Amino acid sequence: METSEKYNTYVLALDLVEDGSDIEIKDIKKNQLPPNITSKMLYSDIVKIAWPSVVELTLTQLASMVDLMMVGSLGAWAITSVGLTVQPKFLLMVIFLALNVGTTAMVAKYRGAGNQEKANLILRQALMLSLIFSVITSILGYLFAEKLILFMGAAEEKTLQGGTIYLKIQMIGLTFMALTSTITAGLRGVGNSRTAMIYNLTANLVNVFLNYLLIEGHFGFPRWEVAGASLATIIGQFVAFVFALLYIMKGDQYLHLHLKDGFKPEPHSLKQIITIGAPAMMEQLLMRAGVIIYSKTIAGLGTVAYAVHQICMNMQALSFMNGQGFAVSATSLTGQSLGKNRPDLAHAYVHRTRRLGMFVSIILGTIFIFWGGNIVSLYNDSPDLVSQGARIMMFVGFTQPLQSSQFILSGSLRGAGDTRSIAVITFVTVLLIRPLLAIYLINVWHMGLEGAWFAFIVDQIIRSALVLIRYNSGKWKNIKV
């Protein structure tokens, strides 16, 4: 056992195996487990990492849904205002979110190799990068907020004003969110997803409570509408940052931040983070570009159609949390397994993670298909909006098994440092296939919002197939960073 186990709340099965550096990969039998390791132990490791991540990510998205539901009481214009800010915000976040991929992968590998000092060095270097890039992007986002909302296709003055003020307030809190996400990335690398769940849950509760006070002005608070929703969000994010910072400054944790260690740039660590993060950044940029083109095409269908689209995307994002939560397990356990030179164990973890993710995705898909209209009515009970939303929710339900497997396999590839292939796949599907097919189906076949979502399903089918092909190639087992 490694001495670092005392920092974890559980024991990973990979801690029970010997270093596999002398094992020839070609000699490993398919699905054969190492001695003293059982399938039950692997499932236990997966669930112990995944369940806090699934809960954390789901609750975070639920808070976003509550935002939209509360804002929805103001009218379709308010839903559209908030919806138009989503892609510009993600575009501005792309640099530090991509670097977090490198942070998780490298922390996981050093955790697997038993090198605590290097894992903590990676965390400090990543925090330094996040601080620099988030300050720059927040200033740019604030200054160009109105232009970004106009670019996204704001068709009415009220929508433009609402979206602009919402985005400006989000930019004020961007740095705190960036630093928190980097700490979360590091904690996931060592398999500690429970802590992130706790501080993000706290932040979400603060967010929802302040939403109630500030959107419509309850208990004597001012009625700030969409501005109140945005302010509630960044206050919640600040609370999460304080909790996360206090946690890693405790000296008894595997990952800890000692200010006396300093933040002097260390070239080798920066190179490791950037080597993995750069392709992930390209992936995110391509994805955002594709989604922006896709969203602008839908915005041209009108305020009501875009409001329906935003509601269904909100539910789609909620369902993402299943795949992304299990992907956290796949990333962490793949990275740690490869840190011990055990690609066989990495494959065993991923195989079982996909089973669990598929089970949950089928349940979610069934709910969305049969009760989609009821879910949409929670946002706004307009008959037009609900009937159209019920049809689109069937598309959402159909994609569940596809996206679950795709997220988990992509997470495993990222844990191995194979981010370049994911970037290429994203370019083909999100930047080319989805937006171009949506434009064709909407403008040539006049299929309306259904055409846009048909394009989304085609994108999911092709992307899932390409990710599976890449994973099955086994090239991820031999990547050196």
Secondary structure, DSSP 8 states (H G I E B T S, - for coil): --GGGGGSSS--GGGGS---TT--GGGS-TT---TT--HHHHHHHHHHHHHHHHHHHHHHHHHHHHHHHHHHTT-HHHHHHHHHHHHHHHHHHHHHHHHHHHHHHHHHHHHHHT-HHHHHHHHHHHHHHHHHHHHHHHHHHHHTHHHHHHHTT--SHHHHHHHHHHHHHHHHTHHHHHHHHHHHHHHHHTT--HHHHHHHHHHHHHHHHHHHHHTTTGGG----HHHHHHHHHHHHHHHHHHHHHHHHTSTTSSS---GGG-----HHHHHHHHHHHHHHHHHHHHHHHHHHHHHHHHHTT-HHHHHHHHHHHHHHHHHHHHHHHHHHHHHHHHHHHHHTT-HHHHHHHHHHHHHHHHHHHHHHHHHHHHHHHHHHHTT---HHHHHHHHHHHHHHHHTHHHHHHHHHHHHHHHHTT-HHHHHHHHIIIIIIIHHHHHHHHHHTS--HHHHHHHHHHHHHHHHHHHHHHHHHT-GGGG---
